[in-house]
Structures are given as C-alpha cells and as structure tokens.
C-alpha cells in the first residue's frame, strides 16, 4: 500500500470515528428531555439574552465562572432556536472534537493504533457520553486540555488560547495553564525566546486581573473537605482498567517537561476536588478522564510495539475486549446517557419539563399565581415567571437574589409569613434531600393539597426524582 493510500485510510478511519461519536451524542439529545437544575440555570440566562430581556454583556457576567458557557449557548440559540437540544449541542460538538484530539495526541506519543484505541474508548465511554449530552462546560474543558497537551511543544499561542477558553468556561479550566508554565519555564532555562516571554507575561497579567486568579489560588490552598473515599471509589474501584494503563502511558512520554506539566495539572485538579470543592460531583474531574483515556491508548500501543511487535493486533484485541465486556461503555446509541452510572444521585435528573407542562394544564393562569420554590430550580426556563419566594437551607436570614428577582428565606417562620401574604398559591417540592428545608417540606405536605406528582423522566424511568406541586387557597377547585 502506498503512503498516499495509507494516509487516506487513516484520515477516513478518523472521520468515521468522529461520525460514530457524533451520532452517539446527537442521539443522546434527540428527545429534548428535561433539563436538570444547572442546565436550566445557564440556559435561562442565555434565553433571556436572545429574547432581548437581558443585555449581552450583563447576561454573560451574570455567572462569572461560566461566561463562555453562556455565550456559546446564546450562539446556539440564535442559530438553531431556543430548546434543550440547542443548549446541549455545543457540548455534543466539543465532545466529538475531543475524539479527534484524543486520536492525534495518542498517535503522537505512540502510533496510529494507539490513537484508534483511545478514540474508540473516548467515543463510547458512558461517562463521556453523559457529559457531552448536557448543557454544561466539562466536555469542552476535557477537549481543550487535550488540545493544550497536543500543541504544548509546538504552538504556545494555541495553548494559551485554549487555556483562556477553558477558564472562561469554568474556573477548573485554570489547570490548563500549568502544563504551559512548567514546559516553558524548563525551555527558557535552555533557550530564552523573547516573543514567548512577552506572550506569557501578557497572558499572566490578563489572568490576574480578568479571571481573579488570586481568589482561585486562595480557594485551592484552603482545604475544607475530604472526598478521598469517593476518589478511590471512582478512579480505582470503578475505573482502574483505564486509570492504571493511563498513568503508565503518561510516563512513556519522552519529553519529561510534558510529563511533569500533565501530572501537576492533574494533581492540582484532584487535590481541589478532594479537599477544596464542596461537592464530589464527577463533572469536575471529567478532564482527567480525557487524559487517562488518551494515554490508555498510548500504553497499549507501546506494549504492542515494544513487547509483541504487533501494535495493531494488541490494540484491536483490547478494543474488542472492552466493547464485548460492556463495562463503563455504551454499545449502541441511546436517547439518554445517565450521569448517575458511576455515582448514584450524582445528578438530580428530575422531569421538570413534564412537571411544568402538567402544572399549566392544572392551572392555566400559572404565570399569574404566587409560586414558592427552592433555589436553583428550573422555574425560569420552563415558565414565564420568576419565583415569588425562594427557600434554602443555606439562608440564615432573608437575602435578595438578583438573578431571580426574588427574596430568599431559610426558616419555616419565614415561609408561613410569606404564605400569609397571598390568599392562594403554589409550592414546588423536590421530594428528595434538596436545598429547601425539610421542616418546610413537612409543613407543606401536612397542610396543603397535593395537586401533581411526577416520579421520573420517560427516558430514565428507574431513576426516581419525584417532583410535587402543592396548593393552598383553592378550596373550590375540583
């Protein structure tokens, strides 16, 4: 086979893998299933911008740690209309692009067979599919980290741009700067290039002022939690088959400056997740999985090359074993990829969409009625109103929440006082351990009428996240 034919076959294979991953991801958003609260939070801001209710700059700065997530959602809404599908599409695209850079990076540090193996796992891993089908920034950051590592020794400008982009998507994107800093500090000690120094200096200054890096650093060095048990459960008990080969694959990189940069960035993110973050949600460590999957392919390709002299056979065998085993991967496209496959209750994926549709059927004048909810609810996305009052366990005294244009309270006394202001109204209950205080939920269940209960999403009937609608003052309602 000629060199040209081999190259054509390689490119064609990569395109097919990209299309495969894209099909899996597009299928996962095809039903427009309900948002969970974080998805609805960002999407409602983007919707407000598109509808002209909020200015672009004002809207983007509403959530300072998700500026680029809001902006990309706005762009998607303008191109494809306002819907759950449009909001999730950027994550689908980022997740699919990740397949390409997973391949390129694995091939760079092994061979094309390692690239194929890594790209296949990246395409159909359950964790990746669930993150690439949510309106959240983590699929983007996962891909941007791979782009960063791929170009780190050839194009510092692309690395800096990808790092800025990741940090604008979410604060955890700051880890992308670590490999750049370590690599070029080592490089400068050998050969100092003024243009690169200027570029790095300017970017550092911009980071300090624009992204509030000192605030982030203070957070990183101020441990408050301990999620080591969850860390061990996730990376060792559930994903050891990827974690161990992935780590060994990283150490096969010949340029040790790249190795140090990757390891330090992963360690910082792991440390932050285990000891700094209030939550042990998997989404915060998704970028780590992108790196481990990539170097999983590198490891097996190098084993096949060095020990058996048959990298194609070894990588194909591993791919078949993983696919046949079915552990942590998805064999065929599905309408929904649960984010709770690794940690039970990691995401409260309640069917808010159906819940509010049925609420309007029961109460056609829903938008004109007082509605009490917990914080971070999806009311703003699925209705045309702001909450009348919010109730949260984290509110020792009443506080005004500008983004909801509503007051937030924390006690049952406050709830009863607010209820007394209205002759009739509605209360939305998340019937699990949520932000609304339990004593308020108990009071509502004992003293108000249950109008509606929605157990779970149609696409995920076994995951029960019940939503309830209670009313007061509708004594004559049949």
QUIHU-V73798 format. One record per pair of residues at least 24 apart in sequence whose ideal C-beta (glycine too) atoms are under 6 Angstrom apart, sorted by the first residue. I is the first residue (numbers start at 0). J is the second residue. D is the distance in Angstrom with one decimal. If there is no record, write none. Layout:
# QUIHU-V73798
i;j;d
I;J;D
I;J;D
This chain:
# QUIHU-V73798
i;j;d
9;111;5.8
13;102;5.7
16;98;5.8
16;118;4.9
17;95;5.9
17;98;5.4
17;99;5.9
19;122;5.6
20;95;5.1
20;98;4.5
20;122;3.7
21;95;4.4
22;332;5.8
23;128;5.9
23;332;4.8
24;91;4.2
24;94;5.5
24;131;5.0
24;132;5.8
26;332;3.7
27;132;3.7
27;336;5.1
28;84;5.3
28;87;4.5
28;132;5.1
30;334;4.9
30;458;5.8
31;82;6.0
31;83;4.6
31;84;5.2
32;456;5.7
32;458;5.0
33;350;4.8
33;351;5.0
33;352;3.7
33;456;5.8
34;83;5.9
34;377;5.7
35;346;5.5
35;347;5.9
35;348;4.9
36;375;4.5
36;377;5.9
38;133;6.0
38;134;4.1
39;377;3.7
39;380;4.0
41;65;5.8
41;68;5.6
41;69;5.9
42;86;4.5
42;134;5.6
42;380;5.7
43;379;4.0
43;380;4.3
44;69;5.6
45;69;5.4
45;72;3.9
45;73;4.7
45;76;5.8
46;81;5.4
48;73;5.2
49;73;6.0
49;76;4.6
61;402;5.9
64;169;5.8
64;170;4.9
66;167;5.0
67;167;3.9
67;168;4.7
68;136;4.5
68;168;5.5
86;134;4.1
87;132;5.9
87;134;4.8
90;131;5.2
90;138;4.5
91;131;5.8
93;138;4.6
93;139;4.1
93;142;5.0
94;131;2.7
94;138;4.1
96;142;5.3
97;141;5.9
97;142;3.7
98;122;5.3
100;145;4.1
100;146;5.3
100;149;5.7
101;145;5.9
101;293;5.0
103;149;5.7
104;145;5.5
104;148;6.0
104;149;4.6
104;293;5.1
105;293;5.0
105;296;4.0
105;297;5.2
108;252;5.4
108;297;4.8
109;297;4.3
109;300;3.6
109;301;5.3
110;300;5.2
110;310;5.6
112;300;5.2
112;310;4.5
112;311;4.8
112;314;4.1
113;296;4.2
113;297;5.1
113;300;2.7
116;296;4.1
116;299;5.9
116;314;4.2
116;318;5.4
117;292;5.7
117;293;4.9
117;296;2.8
119;318;5.3
120;292;5.2
121;292;5.0
123;328;4.9
123;329;5.2
124;328;5.7
125;327;5.4
125;329;5.4
125;340;5.1
126;288;6.0
128;329;5.7
128;336;4.1
129;336;4.2
129;338;4.3
130;285;5.2
132;336;5.7
136;168;3.7
136;169;4.7
137;282;4.7
137;285;4.2
139;168;5.2
140;165;4.7
140;168;5.6
140;172;5.2
140;286;5.2
141;285;5.1
141;286;4.7
141;289;3.9
144;175;5.7
144;286;4.7
145;289;5.5
147;175;4.9
151;178;5.6
151;182;5.3
151;257;6.0
155;195;5.8
159;202;5.1
166;210;5.5
170;215;5.8
173;215;5.8
174;264;4.3
174;267;5.5
174;268;5.0
177;263;5.2
177;264;4.0
178;260;3.0
178;261;5.9
178;264;5.5
181;259;5.2
181;260;4.1
182;256;4.7
182;260;5.1
185;256;4.4
218;275;5.8
219;271;5.5
219;275;5.9
222;274;3.7
222;275;6.0
224;274;5.9
226;273;4.8
226;279;4.1
227;273;5.5
229;279;4.4
230;273;5.3
237;341;5.9
241;291;5.3
241;295;5.1
242;291;5.9
244;295;4.8
244;298;4.1
245;291;3.2
245;294;4.6
245;295;4.5
247;298;5.1
248;294;3.1
248;297;3.8
248;298;3.5
249;294;4.8
251;301;5.3
280;345;5.7
281;341;5.8
281;342;5.9
281;345;5.5
334;458;5.1
335;458;3.7
335;459;5.5
337;459;5.9
347;464;5.3
349;464;3.7
349;466;5.2
350;453;5.2
350;456;4.3
351;377;4.2
351;381;5.9
353;453;5.5
354;453;4.4
354;466;4.5
355;381;4.0
355;382;5.9
357;451;5.5
358;468;5.6
361;450;5.7
368;424;5.9
368;425;5.7
369;421;4.4
369;424;3.5
370;425;4.9
371;426;4.6
372;427;4.5
373;429;5.9
373;433;5.6
373;434;4.6
373;435;3.6
374;434;5.0
388;417;4.8
390;414;6.0
390;435;5.0
390;439;5.6
391;434;4.9
392;434;5.8
392;436;5.1
411;438;4.8
411;439;5.3
411;442;5.8
414;439;5.0
422;472;5.0
423;472;2.6
423;473;5.6
425;470;5.4
426;469;4.6
428;467;4.2
430;465;4.0
430;467;5.5
443;469;5.1
447;471;5.0
